[in-house]
Amino acid sequence: MILSSLALVVSSLVWASAGQARTGSGYEAVICTGHAHGSYDPPLTLLPRQTRIHADVRYTCTTAPGRTSPATGSFDAVAPAASCLSLSGDSGTETVRYADGSRSVIVIDGAVTARVAGVLVVLQSGRVTEGRGAGHFVRRTVTSLPQQLPTDCLTSGLQTTQSTVQLEILP
């Protein structure tokens, strides 16, 4: 029940955003959806500690109605107090490279994190600082499950995660 409610909320955000892809500002939103493979260094345990987070993302981006293309992203952040129970921190940087050779450098400066039935959902916000969409507001939604058993928090720690990611560069 909780997972289906979470899925409904996330899918509603996706469809609402896709419907707002074009406005009168002359800039069309870029909406990318994809999958990420992430890692934690050091691994997440029950004790909160500073942790480096890295994720490589493979996106499919909609850059205009009916026009999609592949892109890749590289996301890096440092969480000041991350653990298996909570993932603090609201900053990071992602560089998105589009198939046409252009890129967007995104600085994330805000985040809300929720864990529901083992699923971690992080709603991030920020701005494009360089490249395609420079100056525009960004929303980034990451939904992930750990790739290891929860009992690993007691021993070696959680080292990796697989996530779905939606990135929106708004008009």
DSSP file (Angstrom, degrees, kcal/mol; ACC not computed):
  #  RESIDUE AA STRUCTURE BP1 BP2  ACC     N-H-->O    O-->H-N    N-H-->O    O-->H-N    TCO  KAPPA ALPHA  PHI   PSI    X-CA   Y-CA   Z-CA
    1    1 A M     >        0   0    0      0, 0.0     4,-2.0     0, 0.0     5,-0.2   0.000 360.0 360.0 360.0 -46.7    0.0    0.0    0.0
    2    2 A I  H  >  +     0   0    0      1,-0.2     4,-2.5     2,-0.2     5,-0.2   0.923 360.0  49.3 -64.8 -43.7    2.8    2.5    1.0
    3    3 A L  H  > S+     0   0    0      1,-0.2     4,-2.6     2,-0.2    -1,-0.2   0.895 110.7  49.7 -63.9 -39.7    4.8    1.6   -2.1
    4    4 A S  H  > S+     0   0    0      2,-0.2     4,-2.0     1,-0.2    -1,-0.2   0.875 111.0  49.8 -68.9 -34.1    1.9    2.0   -4.5
    5    5 A S  H  X S+     0   0    0     -4,-2.0     4,-2.2     2,-0.2    -2,-0.2   0.918 111.8  48.5 -65.6 -42.8    1.1    5.4   -2.9
    6    6 A L  H  X S+     0   0    0     -4,-2.5     4,-2.6     1,-0.2    -2,-0.2   0.913 110.9  50.5 -61.9 -43.7    4.7    6.5   -3.3
    7    7 A A  H  X S+     0   0    0     -4,-2.6     4,-2.7     1,-0.2     5,-0.2   0.890 109.3  51.7 -61.8 -39.7    4.6    5.3   -6.9
    8    8 A L  H  X S+     0   0    0     -4,-2.0     4,-2.1     2,-0.2    -1,-0.2   0.913 110.6  47.7 -64.0 -43.3    1.4    7.3   -7.5
    9    9 A V  H  X S+     0   0    0     -4,-2.2     4,-2.1     2,-0.2    -2,-0.2   0.949 114.8  45.3 -62.5 -49.2    3.0   10.5   -6.1
   10   10 A V  H  X S+     0   0    0     -4,-2.6     4,-2.0     1,-0.2    -2,-0.2   0.921 113.9  48.7 -63.0 -44.1    6.2   10.2   -8.1
   11   11 A S  H  X S+     0   0    0     -4,-2.7     4,-2.5     1,-0.2     5,-0.2   0.858 108.9  54.4 -66.5 -32.9    4.3    9.3  -11.4
   12   12 A S  H  X S+     0   0    0     -4,-2.1     4,-2.5    -5,-0.2     5,-0.2   0.908 107.9  49.3 -64.2 -41.2    2.0   12.3  -10.8
   13   13 A L  H  X S+     0   0    0     -4,-2.1     4,-2.1     2,-0.2    -2,-0.2   0.903 111.0  51.2 -62.4 -40.5    5.0   14.6  -10.5
   14   14 A V  H  X S+     0   0    0     -4,-2.0     4,-2.3     1,-0.2    -2,-0.2   0.950 114.4  41.0 -62.4 -50.5    6.5   13.1  -13.7
   15   15 A W  H  X S+     0   0    0     -4,-2.5     4,-1.7     1,-0.2    -2,-0.2   0.872 113.5  52.7 -70.7 -36.5    3.3   13.6  -15.8
   16   16 A A  H  X S+     0   0    0     -4,-2.5     4,-0.5    -5,-0.2    -1,-0.2   0.916 112.6  45.9 -63.5 -40.9    2.5   17.0  -14.4
   17   17 A S  H >< S+     0   0    0     -4,-2.1     3,-1.2    -5,-0.2    -2,-0.2   0.904 108.9  54.5 -68.6 -41.1    6.0   18.2  -15.3
   18   18 A A  H >< S+     0   0    0     -4,-2.3     3,-1.2     1,-0.3    -1,-0.2   0.848 104.5  55.8 -62.0 -33.3    5.9   16.7  -18.7
   19   19 A G  H 3< S+     0   0    0     -4,-1.7     3,-0.3     1,-0.3    -1,-0.3   0.672 106.4  51.2 -72.3 -15.9    2.7   18.6  -19.4
   20   20 A Q  T << S+     0   0    0     -3,-1.2    -1,-0.3    -4,-0.5    -2,-0.2   0.081  72.4 120.3-105.8  22.2    4.4   21.9  -18.6
   21   21 A A  S <  S+     0   0    0     -3,-1.2     8,-3.0     7,-0.1     2,-0.4   0.727  71.0  45.2 -64.9 -23.3    7.5   21.3  -20.9
   22   22 A R  B     +A   28   0A   0     -3,-0.3     2,-0.2     6,-0.2     6,-0.1  -0.977  63.1 164.5-127.2 134.2    6.8   24.4  -22.9
   23   23 A T    >   -     0   0    0      4,-0.6     3,-0.9    -2,-0.4    -3,-0.0  -0.753  52.9 -92.1-131.1-179.2    6.0   27.9  -21.8
   24   24 A G  T 3  S+     0   0    0     -2,-0.2     4,-0.1     1,-0.2    -2,-0.0   0.397 100.3  93.2 -77.3   4.4    6.0   31.3  -23.4
   25   25 A S  T 3  S-     0   0    0      2,-0.3    -1,-0.2     1,-0.1     3,-0.1   0.604  96.9-118.5 -76.4  -9.5    9.6   32.1  -22.2
   26   26 A G  S <  S+     0   0    0     -3,-0.9     2,-0.5     1,-0.2    -2,-0.1   0.268  85.9 101.1  90.3 -13.3   11.1   30.8  -25.4
   27   27 A Y        -     0   0    0    144,-0.2    -4,-0.6   106,-0.0     2,-0.4  -0.922  64.6-144.8-107.4 127.6   13.0   28.1  -23.6
   28   28 A E  B     -A   22   0A   0     -2,-0.5    -6,-0.2    -6,-0.1    -7,-0.1  -0.752  25.0-112.0 -91.2 137.3   11.7   24.6  -23.7
   29   29 A A        -     0   0    0     -8,-3.0     2,-0.5    -2,-0.4   141,-0.2  -0.256  20.6-136.6 -61.8 151.4   12.2   22.5  -20.6
   30   30 A V  E     -B  169   0B   0    139,-1.8   139,-3.0     2,-0.0     2,-0.5  -0.970  21.2-172.2-108.5 123.2   14.5   19.5  -20.8
   31   31 A I  E     -BC 168  62B   0     31,-2.0    31,-3.1    -2,-0.5     2,-0.4  -0.971   4.6-177.5-121.4 118.9   13.0   16.5  -19.0
   32   32 A C  E     -BC 167  61B   0    135,-3.2   135,-3.0    -2,-0.5     2,-0.4  -0.935   6.9-174.7-119.0 136.9   15.3   13.5  -18.6
   33   33 A T  E     +BC 166  60B   0     27,-2.2    27,-2.3    -2,-0.4     2,-0.3  -0.976  25.8 121.6-126.1 144.9   14.4   10.1  -17.1
   34   34 A G  E     -BC 165  59B   0    131,-2.3   131,-2.6    -2,-0.4     2,-0.4  -0.948  51.1 -80.9-173.2-166.7   16.9    7.3  -16.5
   35   35 A H  E     -BC 164  58B   0     23,-1.7    23,-2.4    -2,-0.3     2,-0.4  -0.952  32.5-159.9-125.8 141.4   18.7    4.9  -14.3
   36   36 A A  E     -BC 163  57B   0    127,-2.6   127,-2.2    -2,-0.4     2,-0.5  -0.913  13.4-152.8-123.2 147.5   21.7    5.4  -12.1
   37   37 A H  E     -BC 162  56B   0     19,-2.2    19,-2.1    -2,-0.4     2,-0.3  -0.986  30.4-175.1-113.7 119.2   24.3    3.3  -10.5
   38   38 A G  E     -BC 161  55B   0    123,-3.0   123,-1.9    -2,-0.5     2,-0.3  -0.757  14.2-160.4-118.5 161.8   25.5    4.9   -7.3
   39   39 A S  E     -BC 160  54B   0     15,-2.6    15,-1.9    -2,-0.3     2,-0.4  -0.978   9.3-144.5-139.3 153.4   28.2    4.3   -4.7
   40   40 A Y  E     - C   0  53B   0    119,-2.4    13,-0.2    -2,-0.3     4,-0.1  -0.960  16.9-140.1-117.5 132.8   28.9    5.4   -1.2
   41   41 A D  E    S+ C   0  52B   0     11,-2.3    11,-3.0    -2,-0.4   118,-0.0  -0.922  96.3  22.7-137.0 110.6   32.4    6.0    0.1
   42   42 A P  E    S-     0   0B   0      0, 0.0    -1,-0.2     0, 0.0     3,-0.1   0.596 114.6-106.2 -73.1 166.0   32.8    5.0    2.9
   43   43 A P  E     -     0   0B   0      0, 0.0     2,-0.3     0, 0.0   116,-0.2  -0.185  39.1 -97.7 -57.9 151.5   29.9    2.5    2.8
   44   44 A L  E     +B  158   0B   0    114,-2.6   114,-2.7    39,-0.1     2,-0.2  -0.552  51.6 165.7 -73.9 132.5   26.7    3.4    4.8
   45   45 A T        -     0   0    0      2,-0.5    39,-3.0    37,-0.3    40,-0.4  -0.576  55.0 -84.6-126.7-167.9   26.4    1.9    8.2
   46   46 A L  S    S+     0   0    0    107,-0.9    39,-0.1    37,-0.2   108,-0.1   0.727 108.1  79.7 -76.2 -20.5   24.2    2.6   11.2
   47   47 A L  S    S-     0   0    0     36,-0.0    -2,-0.5    37,-0.0     2,-0.1  -0.769  86.5-123.2 -90.7 125.6   26.6    5.3   12.4
   48   48 A P        +     0   0    0      0, 0.0     2,-0.3     0, 0.0    35,-0.2  -0.423  45.5 152.5 -64.9 136.9   26.2    8.7   10.6
   49   49 A R  E     - D   0  82B   0     33,-1.7    33,-2.4    -2,-0.1     2,-0.1  -0.982  52.9 -75.2-158.8 161.0   29.4    9.9    9.0
   50   50 A Q  E     -     0   0B   0     -2,-0.3     2,-0.4    31,-0.2    31,-0.1  -0.399  56.0-175.8 -61.6 131.3   30.6   12.1    6.2
   51   51 A T  E     - D   0  79B   0     28,-2.6    28,-2.9    -2,-0.1     2,-0.4  -0.996  24.8-136.3-138.5 134.0   30.1   10.2    2.9
   52   52 A R  E     -CD  41  78B   0    -11,-3.0   -11,-2.3    -2,-0.4     2,-0.5  -0.748  22.7-160.2 -85.9 134.8   31.0   10.8   -0.7
   53   53 A I  E     +CD  40  77B   0     24,-3.0    24,-2.2    -2,-0.4     2,-0.4  -0.964  12.2 176.6-118.5 131.4   28.2    9.9   -3.1
   54   54 A H  E     +CD  39  76B   0    -15,-1.9   -15,-2.6    -2,-0.5     2,-0.4  -0.997   1.2 178.9-133.3 139.8   28.8    9.3   -6.8
   55   55 A A  E     -CD  38  75B   0     20,-2.3    20,-2.9    -2,-0.4     2,-0.5  -0.997  18.6-152.7-141.6 137.6   26.3    8.2   -9.4
   56   56 A D  E     -CD  37  74B   0    -19,-2.1   -19,-2.2    -2,-0.4     2,-0.4  -0.941  24.3-163.1-104.7 129.1   26.6    7.5  -13.2
   57   57 A V  E     -CD  36  73B   0     16,-2.8    16,-2.5    -2,-0.5     2,-0.6  -0.918  17.6-157.6-120.9 137.9   23.2    8.1  -14.9
   58   58 A R  E     -CD  35  72B   0    -23,-2.4   -23,-1.7    -2,-0.4     2,-0.3  -0.970  28.5-174.4-111.2 117.7   21.9    7.0  -18.3
   59   59 A Y  E     -CD  34  71B   0     12,-3.0    12,-1.8    -2,-0.6     2,-0.4  -0.706  31.1-150.7-110.7 157.9   19.1    9.3  -19.4
   60   60 A T  E     -CD  33  70B   0    -27,-2.3   -27,-2.2    -2,-0.3     2,-0.4  -0.994  32.2-159.9-117.6 121.4   16.6    9.6  -22.2
   61   61 A C  E     -CD  32  69B   0      8,-3.3     8,-2.1    -2,-0.4     2,-0.6  -0.847  17.8-149.4-111.5 138.0   15.8   13.3  -22.5
   62   62 A T  E     +CD  31  68B   0    -31,-3.1   -31,-2.0    -2,-0.4     6,-0.2  -0.923  22.0 169.1-100.1 116.6   12.9   15.1  -24.1
   63   63 A T  E     +     0   0B   0      4,-2.0     5,-0.1    -2,-0.6   -35,-0.1   0.540  69.4   3.0-106.8 -10.6   14.2   18.4  -25.5
   64   64 A A  E >  S- D   0  67B   0      3,-1.0     3,-2.8   -42,-0.0    -1,-0.3  -0.944 103.6 -63.9-163.3 158.7   11.0   19.3  -27.5
   65   65 A P  T 3  S+     0   0    0      0, 0.0     3,-0.1     0, 0.0    -2,-0.0  -0.287 124.7   1.3 -53.5 122.4    7.6   17.8  -28.0
   66   66 A G  T 3  S+     0   0    0      1,-0.1     2,-0.6    -2,-0.0    -4,-0.0   0.456 108.2 109.2  81.0   0.4    8.2   14.4  -29.7
   67   67 A R  E <   +D   64   0B   0     -3,-2.8    -4,-2.0     2,-0.0    -3,-1.0  -0.930  39.6 166.3-117.3 113.3   12.0   14.8  -29.7
   68   68 A T  E     +D   62   0B   0     -2,-0.6    -6,-0.2    -6,-0.2   -36,-0.1  -0.879   5.8 172.4-122.1 155.9   14.1   12.6  -27.4
   69   69 A S  E     -D   61   0B   0     -8,-2.1    -8,-3.3    -2,-0.3     2,-0.1  -0.983  34.1 -98.3-155.4 157.1   17.8   11.8  -27.3
   70   70 A P  E     +D   60   0B   0      0, 0.0    29,-1.4     0, 0.0     2,-0.3  -0.388  40.0 172.4 -76.4 157.5   20.1    9.9  -25.0
   71   71 A A  E     -DE  59  98B   0    -12,-1.8   -12,-3.0    27,-0.2     2,-0.3  -0.968  20.3-139.9-154.2 162.1   22.3   11.6  -22.4
   72   72 A T  E     -DE  58  97B   0     25,-2.2    25,-3.1    -2,-0.3     2,-0.4  -0.942  13.6-160.6-125.6 152.2   24.6   10.7  -19.6
   73   73 A G  E     -DE  57  96B   0    -16,-2.5   -16,-2.8    -2,-0.3     2,-0.4  -0.963  10.5-160.1-131.7 150.3   25.0   12.3  -16.2
   74   74 A S  E     -DE  56  95B   0     21,-1.6    21,-1.9    -2,-0.4     2,-0.4  -0.968  17.4-169.8-129.2 114.6   27.7   12.2  -13.5
   75   75 A F  E     +DE  55  94B   0    -20,-2.9   -20,-2.3    -2,-0.4     2,-0.4  -0.889   6.6 178.1-111.6 134.1   26.5   13.2  -10.1
   76   76 A D  E     +DE  54  93B   0     17,-2.6    17,-2.7    -2,-0.4     2,-0.3  -0.999   8.9 154.0-135.9 138.2   28.8   13.9   -7.1
   77   77 A A  E     -D   53   0B   0    -24,-2.2   -24,-3.0    -2,-0.4     2,-0.5  -0.974  33.1-136.6-152.5 163.0   28.0   15.0   -3.6
   78   78 A V  E     -D   52   0B   0     13,-0.3   -26,-0.2    -2,-0.3    13,-0.2  -0.983  16.2-157.4-125.5 118.7   29.2   14.9    0.0
   79   79 A A  E >   -D   51   0B   0    -28,-2.9   -28,-2.6    -2,-0.5     3,-0.6  -0.850   8.3-150.1 -93.9 124.0   26.7   14.1    2.7
   80   80 A P  E 3  S+     0   0B   0      0, 0.0    -1,-0.1     0, 0.0   -30,-0.1   0.769  88.9  15.6 -68.0 -25.1   27.9   15.4    6.1
   81   81 A A  E 3  S+     0   0B   0    -30,-0.1     7,-0.7   -31,-0.1     2,-0.3  -0.506  80.5 163.5-149.8  73.5   26.1   12.7    8.1
   82   82 A A  E <   +DF  49  87B   0    -33,-2.4   -33,-1.7    -3,-0.6   -37,-0.3  -0.721   4.3 153.0 -98.0 144.8   24.9    9.8    6.0
   83   83 A S        -     0   0    0      3,-3.3   -37,-0.2    -2,-0.3   -39,-0.1  -0.906  60.4 -90.0-151.5 177.8   23.9    6.4    7.4
   84   84 A C  S    S+     0   0    0    -39,-3.0   -38,-0.2    -2,-0.3     3,-0.1   0.743 127.3  48.4 -64.9 -22.2   21.6    3.5    6.5
   85   85 A L  S    S+     0   0    0    -40,-0.4     2,-0.3     1,-0.3    -1,-0.2   0.745 123.7  11.5 -92.2 -26.5   18.9    5.3    8.4
   86   86 A S        -     0   0    0     -3,-0.1    -3,-3.3    28,-0.0     2,-0.5  -0.998  52.4-152.2-153.1 150.5   19.2    8.7    6.9
   87   87 A L  B     -F   82   0B   0     -2,-0.3    -5,-0.2    -5,-0.2     2,-0.1  -0.863  27.6-173.3-125.1  94.8   20.9   10.5    4.0
   88   88 A S        +     0   0    0     -7,-0.7    -7,-0.1    -2,-0.5    24,-0.1  -0.300  34.4  80.6 -84.4 169.7   21.6   14.1    5.0
   89   89 A G        -     0   0    0    -10,-0.2   -10,-0.1    22,-0.1    21,-0.1   0.127  46.1-152.3 107.9 139.3   22.9   16.8    2.8
   90   90 A D        +     0   0    0    -12,-0.1     2,-0.3    19,-0.1    35,-0.2  -0.007  64.6  82.2-134.1  30.5   21.3   19.0    0.2
   91   91 A S        +     0   0    0    -13,-0.2   -13,-0.3    18,-0.2     2,-0.3  -0.956  40.4 123.3-136.8 157.6   24.1   19.8   -2.1
   92   92 A G  E     - G   0 108B   0     16,-1.5    16,-2.9    -2,-0.3     2,-0.4  -0.947  42.1-113.5 172.1 175.7   25.9   18.2   -5.1
   93   93 A T  E     -EG  76 107B   0    -17,-2.7   -17,-2.6    -2,-0.3     2,-0.4  -0.999  19.6-171.3-136.0 136.8   26.8   18.7   -8.7
   94   94 A E  E     -EG  75 106B   0     12,-2.4    12,-3.3    -2,-0.4     2,-0.6  -0.995   8.3-159.2-126.9 135.1   25.7   16.9  -11.8
   95   95 A T  E     -EG  74 105B   0    -21,-1.9   -21,-1.6    -2,-0.4     2,-0.5  -0.966  11.4-163.2-110.3 120.4   27.1   17.3  -15.3
   96   96 A V  E     -EG  73 104B   0      8,-2.9     8,-2.1    -2,-0.6     2,-0.5  -0.902   0.7-161.4-105.3 127.7   24.7   16.1  -18.0
   97   97 A R  E     -EG  72 103B   0    -25,-3.1   -25,-2.2    -2,-0.5     6,-0.2  -0.948  11.0-151.1-112.3 120.7   26.2   15.4  -21.5
   98   98 A Y  E >   -E   71   0B   0      4,-2.7     3,-1.9    -2,-0.5   -27,-0.2  -0.473  26.6-110.6 -90.1 160.3   23.7   15.4  -24.4
   99   99 A A  T 3  S+     0   0    0    -29,-1.4   -28,-0.1     1,-0.3    -1,-0.1   0.769 115.5  61.9 -60.7 -27.8   24.0   13.4  -27.6
  100  100 A D  T 3  S-     0   0    0      1,-0.1    -1,-0.3     2,-0.1     3,-0.1   0.419 121.7-103.4 -81.8   3.8   24.5   16.6  -29.6
  101  101 A G  S <  S+     0   0    0     -3,-1.9    -2,-0.1     1,-0.3    -1,-0.1   0.282  84.6 119.1  95.1 -10.8   27.7   17.4  -27.7
  102  102 A S        -     0   0    0     -5,-0.1    -4,-2.7    29,-0.0    -1,-0.3  -0.314  43.3-162.6 -81.5 171.6   26.2   20.1  -25.4
  103  103 A R  E     -G   97   0B   0     -6,-0.2    29,-2.6    -3,-0.1     2,-0.4  -0.960  16.7-143.4-148.8 164.8   26.1   19.8  -21.6
  104  104 A S  E     -GH  96 131B   0     -8,-2.1    -8,-2.9    -2,-0.3     2,-0.6  -0.997  10.2-154.5-130.6 128.4   24.5   21.2  -18.5
  105  105 A V  E     -GH  95 130B   0     25,-2.4    24,-2.9    -2,-0.4    25,-1.2  -0.926  20.4-166.8-102.2 122.1   26.3   21.7  -15.3
  106  106 A I  E     -GH  94 128B   0    -12,-3.3   -12,-2.4    -2,-0.6     2,-0.6  -0.920  14.1-158.1-117.9 130.7   23.8   21.6  -12.4
  107  107 A V  E     -GH  93 127B   0     20,-2.7    20,-1.9    -2,-0.4     2,-0.5  -0.942  11.6-152.3-107.5 120.2   24.4   22.7   -8.8
  108  108 A I  E     +GH  92 126B   0    -16,-2.9   -16,-1.5    -2,-0.6    18,-0.3  -0.788  24.0 164.6 -90.2 128.3   21.9   21.1   -6.3
  109  109 A D  E     +     0   0B   0     16,-2.3     2,-0.3    -2,-0.5    17,-0.2   0.259  57.9  41.5-130.8  12.3   21.4   23.3   -3.3
  110  110 A G  E     + H   0 125B   0     15,-1.3    15,-2.5   -21,-0.1     2,-0.3  -0.979  57.0 170.8-157.2 147.2   18.3   21.9   -1.7
  111  111 A A  E     - H   0 124B   0     -2,-0.3     2,-0.4    13,-0.2    13,-0.2  -0.992  20.5-157.9-157.9 149.3   16.8   18.5   -0.9
  112  112 A V  E     - H   0 123B   0     11,-2.2    11,-2.9    -2,-0.3     2,-0.4  -1.000  21.2-162.1-125.7 130.3   14.0   16.7    0.9
  113  113 A T  E     + H   0 122B   0     -2,-0.4     2,-0.3     9,-0.2     9,-0.2  -0.927  11.8 174.6-119.3 137.4   14.6   13.0    1.8
  114  114 A A  E     - H   0 121B   0      7,-2.6     7,-3.2    -2,-0.4     2,-0.5  -0.999  16.0-156.9-138.6 141.9   12.1   10.3    2.7
  115  115 A R  E     + H   0 120B   0     -2,-0.3     2,-0.5     5,-0.2     5,-0.2  -0.980  15.7 178.6-118.9 121.1   12.4    6.6    3.3
  116  116 A V  E >   - H   0 119B   0      3,-2.7     3,-2.4    -2,-0.5    -2,-0.0  -0.975  69.7 -25.8-127.0 117.4    9.2    4.6    2.9
  117  117 A A  T 3  S-     0   0    0     -2,-0.5    -1,-0.1     1,-0.3     3,-0.1   0.858 127.8 -46.8  50.0  42.5    9.3    0.8    3.3
  118  118 A G  T 3  S+     0   0    0      1,-0.3     2,-0.5    27,-0.0    -1,-0.3   0.306 113.6 118.9  86.4  -9.6   13.0    0.6    2.4
  119  119 A V  E <   -H  116   0B   0     -3,-2.4    -3,-2.7    26,-0.1     2,-0.5  -0.795  54.1-148.5 -93.0 128.3   12.6    2.9   -0.7
  120  120 A L  E     -HI 115 144B   0     24,-2.7    24,-2.8    -2,-0.5     2,-0.5  -0.854  13.8-173.2 -98.3 125.1   14.6    6.1   -0.5
  121  121 A V  E     -HI 114 143B   0     -7,-3.2    -7,-2.6    -2,-0.5     2,-0.5  -0.980   0.9-174.2-119.8 124.5   13.1    9.1   -2.3
  122  122 A V  E     -HI 113 142B   0     20,-2.8    20,-2.6    -2,-0.5     2,-0.7  -0.976   8.3-163.6-121.2 120.4   15.2   12.3   -2.6
  123  123 A L  E     -HI 112 141B   0    -11,-2.9   -11,-2.2    -2,-0.5     2,-0.3  -0.916  20.3-175.7-103.0 113.4   13.6   15.4   -4.1
  124  124 A Q  E     -HI 111 140B   0     16,-3.6    16,-2.3    -2,-0.7     2,-0.3  -0.751  11.0-168.2-112.2 155.6   16.4   17.8   -5.0
  125  125 A S  E     +HI 110 139B   0    -15,-2.5   -16,-2.3    -2,-0.3   -15,-1.3  -0.973  24.0 118.3-139.3 155.9   16.4   21.4   -6.4
  126  126 A G  E     -HI 108 138B   0     12,-1.8    12,-2.8    -2,-0.3     2,-0.3  -0.933  46.7 -85.1 179.7-156.8   19.0   23.7   -7.9
  127  127 A R  E     -HI 107 137B   0    -20,-1.9   -20,-2.7    -2,-0.3     2,-0.6  -0.967  29.3-111.4-140.3 153.4   20.1   25.6  -10.9
  128  128 A V  E     -H  106   0B   0      8,-2.3     7,-3.4     5,-0.4   -22,-0.3  -0.772  31.2-178.7 -81.4 124.3   22.0   25.1  -14.2
  129  129 A T  E     +     0   0B   0    -24,-2.9     2,-0.3    -2,-0.6   -23,-0.2   0.692  63.8  17.8 -99.0 -22.3   25.2   27.1  -13.8
  130  130 A E  E    S+H  105   0B   0    -25,-1.2   -25,-2.4     2,-0.1    -1,-0.3  -0.994 104.5   3.0-147.1 150.6   26.7   26.4  -17.2
  131  131 A G  E >  S+H  104   0B   0     -2,-0.3     3,-2.0   -27,-0.2   -27,-0.3  -0.367 103.8  20.5  84.1-154.3   25.7   25.2  -20.6
  132  132 A R  T 3  S+     0   0    0    -29,-2.6    -2,-0.1     1,-0.3   -27,-0.1  -0.304 134.0  10.8 -57.6 124.8   22.2   24.2  -21.9
  133  133 A G  T >  S-     0   0    0      1,-0.2     3,-2.7   -29,-0.1    -5,-0.4   0.640  85.5-176.3  82.0  15.9   19.6   25.9  -19.7
  134  134 A A  T <  S+     0   0    0     -3,-2.0    -5,-0.2     1,-0.3    -1,-0.2  -0.180  70.2  16.2 -50.9 131.5   22.1   28.1  -17.8
  135  135 A G  T 3  S+     0   0    0     -7,-3.4    -1,-0.3     1,-0.3     2,-0.2   0.244  98.3 125.6  90.1 -12.2   20.3   30.1  -15.1
  136  136 A H    <   -     0   0    0     -3,-2.7    -8,-2.3     1,-0.1    -1,-0.3  -0.501  65.0-106.1 -86.3 152.1   17.2   27.9  -15.1
  137  137 A F  E     -I  127   0B   0    -10,-0.2    33,-2.5    33,-0.2     2,-0.4  -0.410  34.1-152.5 -72.7 146.3   15.7   26.1  -12.1
  138  138 A V  E     -IJ 126 169B   0    -12,-2.8   -12,-1.8    31,-0.2     2,-0.4  -0.966  12.8-167.8-126.0 138.3   16.2   22.3  -11.8
  139  139 A R  E     -IJ 125 168B   0     29,-2.2    29,-3.1    -2,-0.4     2,-0.4  -0.986  10.8-175.3-118.4 137.6   14.1   19.6  -10.1
  140  140 A R  E     -IJ 124 167B   0    -16,-2.3   -16,-3.6    -2,-0.4     2,-0.5  -0.992   5.9-167.6-136.2 124.9   15.7   16.2   -9.6
  141  141 A T  E     -IJ 123 166B   0     25,-2.8    25,-2.4    -2,-0.4     2,-0.5  -0.963   4.8-172.9-117.6 123.0   13.8   13.2   -8.2
  142  142 A V  E     -IJ 122 165B   0    -20,-2.6   -20,-2.8    -2,-0.5     2,-0.5  -0.966   4.1-176.5-118.6 125.7   15.8   10.1   -7.2
  143  143 A T  E     +IJ 121 164B   0     21,-2.5    21,-2.7    -2,-0.5     2,-0.3  -0.984  19.6 169.6-121.7 121.3   14.1    6.9   -6.1
  144  144 A S  E     -IJ 120 163B   0    -24,-2.8   -24,-2.7    -2,-0.5    19,-0.2  -0.950  30.5-159.3-141.4 155.6   16.4    4.0   -5.0
  145  145 A L  E     - J   0 162B   0     17,-1.7    17,-1.6    -2,-0.3   -26,-0.1  -0.974  37.5-109.7-121.8 139.9   16.7    0.7   -3.4
  146  146 A P  E     - J   0 161B   0      0, 0.0    15,-0.2     0, 0.0    12,-0.0  -0.390  16.7-141.4 -66.3 150.4   19.9   -0.6   -1.9
  147  147 A Q  S    S+     0   0    0     13,-1.3     2,-0.3     2,-0.1    14,-0.1   0.349  80.5  61.3 -93.3   4.9   21.6   -3.4   -3.8
  148  148 A Q  S    S-     0   0    0     12,-0.3    10,-0.1     1,-0.0     0, 0.0  -0.786  97.3 -83.1-125.4 168.9   22.6   -5.2   -0.7
  149  149 A L    >   -     0   0    0     -2,-0.3     3,-2.1     1,-0.1     4,-0.3  -0.442  35.3-122.7 -70.2 144.0   20.8   -6.8    2.3
  150  150 A P  G >  S+     0   0    0      0, 0.0     3,-1.7     0, 0.0     4,-0.3   0.798 111.0  68.3 -57.9 -26.9   19.8   -4.4    5.1
  151  151 A T  G >  S+     0   0    0      1,-0.3     3,-1.6     2,-0.2     4,-0.5   0.710  80.8  76.7 -66.0 -17.7   21.8   -6.6    7.5
  152  152 A D  G X >S+     0   0    0     -3,-2.1     5,-3.4     1,-0.3     3,-0.7   0.734  79.0  72.5 -63.4 -20.5   24.9   -5.3    5.6
  153  153 A C  G < 5S+     0   0    0     -3,-1.7  -107,-0.9    -4,-0.3    -1,-0.3   0.798  96.8  50.1 -61.7 -26.7   24.5   -2.1    7.6
  154  154 A L  G < 5S+     0   0    0     -3,-1.6    -1,-0.2    -4,-0.3    -2,-0.2   0.663 126.6  16.9 -85.2 -17.3   25.6   -4.1   10.6
  155  155 A T  T < 5S+     0   0    0     -3,-0.7    -3,-0.1    -4,-0.5    -2,-0.1   0.526 134.4   0.1-119.4 -97.9   28.8   -5.5    9.0
  156  156 A S  T   5S-     0   0    0      1,-0.1    -3,-0.2  -111,-0.0    -4,-0.1   0.692  94.5-126.6 -77.3 -19.5   30.4   -4.2    5.8
  157  157 A G      < -     0   0    0     -5,-3.4     2,-0.5    -6,-0.1  -112,-0.2  -0.019  32.7 -62.9  90.9 160.1   28.0   -1.4    5.1
  158  158 A L  E     +B   44   0B   0   -114,-2.7  -114,-2.6     1,-0.2     3,-0.1  -0.721  51.4 172.0 -83.3 123.3   25.9   -0.5    2.0
  159  159 A Q  E     +     0   0B   0     -2,-0.5  -119,-2.4  -116,-0.2     2,-0.3   0.756  55.4  28.5-103.5 -30.6   28.3    0.3   -0.9
  160  160 A T  E     -B   39   0B   0   -121,-0.2   -13,-1.3     2,-0.0     2,-0.3  -0.854  53.2-170.7-134.6 164.7   26.0    0.6   -3.9
  161  161 A T  E     -BJ  38 146B   0   -123,-1.9  -123,-3.0    -2,-0.3     2,-0.4  -0.988  15.8-143.5-150.5 151.8   22.5    1.6   -5.0
  162  162 A Q  E     +BJ  37 145B   0    -17,-1.6   -17,-1.7    -2,-0.3     2,-0.3  -0.970  31.7 176.5-114.1 135.6   20.4    1.4   -8.2
  163  163 A S  E     -BJ  36 144B   0   -127,-2.2  -127,-2.6    -2,-0.4     2,-0.4  -0.934  32.8-132.1-137.6 156.4   18.1    4.3   -8.7
  164  164 A T  E     -BJ  35 143B   0    -21,-2.7   -21,-2.5    -2,-0.3     2,-0.4  -0.905  32.9-163.7-101.2 143.4   15.6    5.8  -11.1
  165  165 A V  E     -BJ  34 142B   0   -131,-2.6  -131,-2.3    -2,-0.4     2,-0.5  -0.989  17.0-168.8-132.8 135.1   16.2    9.5  -11.8
  166  166 A Q  E     -BJ  33 141B   0    -25,-2.4   -25,-2.8    -2,-0.4     2,-0.5  -0.994  11.3-171.9-120.4 125.8   14.0   12.2  -13.2
  167  167 A L  E     -BJ  32 140B   0   -135,-3.0  -135,-3.2    -2,-0.5     2,-0.5  -0.965   0.9-172.5-118.5 129.0   15.8   15.5  -14.0
  168  168 A E  E     -BJ  31 139B   0    -29,-3.1   -29,-2.2    -2,-0.5     2,-0.8  -0.978  13.6-166.2-126.0 121.5   13.8   18.6  -15.1
  169  169 A I  E     -BJ  30 138B   0   -139,-3.0  -139,-1.8    -2,-0.5   -31,-0.2  -0.921  30.8-147.4-100.6 108.0   15.4   21.8  -16.3
  170  170 A L              0   0    0    -33,-2.5   -33,-0.2    -2,-0.8  -149,-0.1  -0.355 360.0 360.0 -84.0 155.0   12.4   24.1  -16.1
  171  171 A P              0   0    0      0, 0.0  -144,-0.2     0, 0.0    -1,-0.1   0.488 360.0 360.0 -69.4 360.0   11.6   27.1  -18.4
